[in-house]
Amino acid sequence: MSSFNEVIFNSSPKKNGYRFPAEWAKHEATWLSWPHKEASWPGKLETIYEPYCQFIKIIAEGEKVRINVNDEATKAFATAKLEKVGADLTNIEFYFQPTNDAWCRDHGPAFLLNAEGSKKAVVDWGYNAWGDKYPPYDLDDVIPTKIAHHFELPLYNPDIVMEGGSVEFNGAGTILTTTACLLNENRNPHLNKEQIEQYLLEFYGAEQVLWLGDGIVGDDTDGHIDDITRFVNEDTVLTVVESNPLDENYLLLQENLEALKAMRLLNGKPLNIVKLPMPSPVIHEDTRLPASYANFYIANSAVIVPTFRDVNDKIALEIIQGVFPDRKVVGIDSTDIIWGLGSFHCLSQQEPALLK
């Protein structure tokens, strides 16, 4: 009988020389799925379009923006909203690929590059809306395959559930993730931790997986890494900490901090850890929202950071600017967007540029 490895990984991206680049590597484009689902922003859908379009405007200053839209009416609506904020429409492309929701980090394609940087491939992980929380999600689940077919790119289908917001990359062989999300039984109950690691290593072309514990309170994804700890270069992470010992995030973020201190990279070195504050709790309709400055997006010409009308906004922006000296850091008010339980990183997925 064939072993698990032989069955699953007989032709993996890693074996074929592909890997997932770090987010700060040069992009060809950023992919988005235009927001249209009222249930994701009850009573606030209309209010998110201005900050969302500001987000697109800044990305489009340094790369293409490719947006999945449901139909011509959605394209016309989106175009009008983008014109209103002065976005460069010559750098924005629309694709008629209907979606259920807007969270392209999780349902969008994982783009890989080969070792020479001369070829791309796409991984289409399974997607089940964070453990079947928000059906239907059938349209979202097929977006990566549609994009791969459109651009005639090699396509890998691991046939397990994995979300882009649950994994973080240093571009040098290391993946950072959380047990709270990836080992949750609502994702892949048939797989153990070791098997999930094998999938990550083989389909992202990596060498090691480092595990944190829990995500922040209010995160309906069961603990995505992109709300707590982010690589900013090969050996440095930004990680959020809570200063108020009475806050319900305090202990779990202290535990994550201690876990990061104990980690070692492939070269044996410890992580360089830069602390990032948390905003004061953001509450809407008695619900604590997963507001975090860690949910920033690294575009070619800017790092775009969610802000929350909070005293710590300015501090967070200064810290993030300090670790990205070659990019401008831009804060955009995410107070309405976070009502959808995600922010700019959750909404976007990068497509790397070919290097030759």
N, C-alpha and C positions, 0 to 999 in steps of 0.2 A: 504494500500500500504506500502511495506517495506521501511524503511528509508535508506538513503545513507550508513550509518554505517553497518546496517544489511546485505545489499546486498554485500558490498565490503569486509567487515572484519569479516565474520562469522568464518573464520579459518585462521587468520593471523599469521605470525611468532611470533609476540609479544604475542598473546594469547597462543601460543604453547611453549612459554618460550625461544625463540631465540632472539639473538641480534647481531648487527654488531660490532666486536671488534675494538679497536683503532689500527692504523697501526703499532704502536710500540709493540703491543702484539706479542708473539712468532709466527712465520710463519712456516707452513710446507713447503710452496713453494711460488714462485712468478710466475704468469702467464704472458706470452707475446704472441704477434702475430707477426710473422716474417715480417718485412717490405718488400714489393715487388711492391708497387703502385708508378710508376714513377710520376703520376700526383700530388702526395702528396709532392714530393721533385723534382720539375722540374729541370733537369740538375744537381742534387746533390745526387741522390739516392745512387750511388756507394760510395760517400764520407761519408755517415752516418754509414756505416757498422763497421768501426774501432771503433769510440766512442760507438756505440751501443753494440758491442761485449765486450768492456772494461766494460761497465755497467753490462752485464751478468756475466762476469768473477768475478767481485766483489760480486755480489749477491750470486753466486754459492759457495763462500767461507764459507757461513753460512747457506745455505738452498738449497733445490732443485729449479731448474728453469724449468718450464714447458712451452714449446713453441708450439703454433699452427702453423703448416706449411701446405702448399697447397698440396704437393706431395713429392715423393722420391727425385726428382731433387732439390727441395727447401731445403729439409733436408740435402742433400749432400753439397749444396752450403753453408748453414748455418754452418755445421760442419767444413768445410774448413776454413771459416772466424773465427770461434771460436778457432780452433787449432792454427791459426796464432797469436792470442793474448795470448795463453797459458791458456785458460779457462779449468776448471776441468770438462771434459766431463762426468765423472762418476756421476756428480750431475745435469746433464742436460738431460731432457726427451723431446721427440718430439711427438706430437699428430697430426694425419692427419685430421685436421679440417680446411677446406679452409676458408679464410677470404677475405674481400674486402680491408681492410686497417689495419694499425698497432696499432691503439689507444685502447689498451686493457683495460685501465682504464674505458673507456666509454662503450665498447661493451662486456667486459668480465663479468664473474659471480660476484655477490655480495655474498660472503660466510658468513654465520652466524654460531654462536655457541649457543648451549643451555646453560642454567644457570650453569650446572655442568661441562661444557666443554668436555662432552663425546660424543656429536653428532654434525654433521654439517648439514647445509641445504644450498640451493642456491636460490637466487632471480633472476629471469630473467625479468628485466625491459624491456620495449619496447625501441628500439633504432632506431632513424631516421636520423642519421648523422647530428646532431645539427640543426634540423629544415629543413630537406630535402635539405641541402646545397650540399651534395656530393654523389648523387646516382651513382651506386647501393650500397645498404648496407644490402641486404637480407642475405648474408652469415654471416656478423657480428652479425646480430640481433639474430641468433639462436645459437651462441657460448655457452651462459650459459646453455641452455637446453642440448646441446650435452655433455658438461662437467658433468652436473648433472646425466645424463643417464649413462655415462661411469663409474662414480664412485658410481652409485646407491644411490644417495643422494636425500632426499626430495626436491621437487621443488615448488616454489611459482611463479605465474605469475600475477603480479598486473595489467597488461594490460594498463599501462600508460608509457609515455616516461620519462626516468630518466637516467642521466649519472653519473658515478662514480666520475668524476672530478668536479661535481657541488655540492658535499656534503663533509663535513669534520666532523670528529667524535672525541670526547674526551674520549670515552670508558666508560663514567659514565652518559650516558643518554642524552647528548646534541649533537645536530646536528647544524652545521653552514653552511649557504648557501647564495645565492644572489637572489634578486628579478629580476635582469636583465636577469638571465637565466631561473629560474624556473617559472616565471610569463610571460615569453615571449610567445606570441600567436602561435609561430611555434612549441611549444612542446605539451601542453595539453590545448587547448583553451576552452574546455568544463568544466574545473575545476577552481574554485576560489582559493584564497590563503589558506583559511581554509581547504578546501578539500585536497589540495596538502600537507599541513602539516599533515593531518590525514594519508595519504598514507606513508609519511616519518616515522612517529612515529610507525605505525603498521607494516610496512615491514622491518624496520631497528631495531625495538625493542627499541625505544628511548622514552624520556619523554618530551623533549622540542626542539623547533626549533628557532634558532636565525638568523635574517636576516640582511645581509649587502646589499649594493646597487649595484653599477656597478663594472665590472671587468676592467682590463687594456686595453689600446688602442692596437689594432692589434689582439685581441683575437677573433677568428672567432666562438667561442662557445657561444657567447653572455654573457660572464662574469663568467667563472668557478672560483670557490672559490680557487682551488689549484694553481692559479697564484697570489693570493693576501694575503690570511690568512690561517695559518695552526696551528692546535693544535700540541703541542709537549709533553704535559702531560695533566692531567685532568683539570687544571686551567690556563695553560699558552698557549698563541698563539704567533707565529712569524707573523708579518704583514709587508708588504713592504710599504715603504714611498719614495716619490720622493723629493729630496732636491732642485731641480731647480724649482722655482716658475713659470717659463715660459714654462716648459714642460707640455704637454697636459695631463699627468697622475697626475700632482700635486694636483689639486683640488679634483678629485674623490678619490684619496688615502687619502687625509686629511679628507674627509667626512667619509670614511670607518673607519679611526682611531678614529674619534669622536664617531661614532656609537659603536665601540668596547668598548670605555670607559664607555658608558652608559649601557652596557649589564650586566646582572646578571646570574650567574649559578643557578642550582637547589637548592644549599645550601645558596643562597642569596649573595654569594661573587662576587665581580667584577673579571673580567679577569686580569691575570697578562700578560701585553702586552710588548713584546720585539720587537723593531723596526729593520727592515732589509732594507738595501739600495736597490735601483734599479740600474741595470747597465745603462750605457749610452745607448741612443737609438740604437737598432740594425736594420739597414736598408739593405734590399736586393731588387734590381730592383725597387727602389722607394717605396717599401712596408715596413712599420714599423711592425716589428715582435714582438710577445708577450713574449719578453725575461724577465724572472723573476727568481730570486734565490729561490722563494717560491715553485717552481716546483720540489722540491727535493723528493727523495724516501727513506723511512725508511725501510731498510732491517734488518735481524737479527744481522748481524755483522758490518753493516756500514750504514751511511747516505750518499746518493749519490746526489751531488748537480750539477746542470748545471752551467757552467761558460762560459764567453763570451769574453775572451781576454780583460778584462776591469780592470781599476784601482780598482774597488769595489769588484772584485772576492775574493781577499785575505781577505778583511774586512768581507764580507758575510760568508766565510768559518769559520772565527774565531768566529763570532756571533753564527752560527749554532752549532759549536763544543761546545760552552759554554752552550747550552741547552741540549746537548746529551753527557754528560760526560762518559757514559758507551759504546759509540760506536765511532769508528773512522769515521771521516767526510772526504769524498773524492770528490774532484771537477773533473768533466770530461767536456772537451770542448764541448759545445752544439751549437756552432756557425753555424754549418751546419745542425744539427738536428732541430734547431728552425725554419729553413726555411719551415719545415712541419707544423709550427704553434703550436707546442707542444714540450714537453721535457720528462724527465725521469719519472715523476709521471704520465703523460698522457699515457705513453707507457706500464705501468705495473699495475698489480692488485694482491694484496696479498691473499694467502689462509692461514687462521689461522691454527695453530697446535692444535690438541686435547690436553686437559689438563690432561686427565686421560684415 
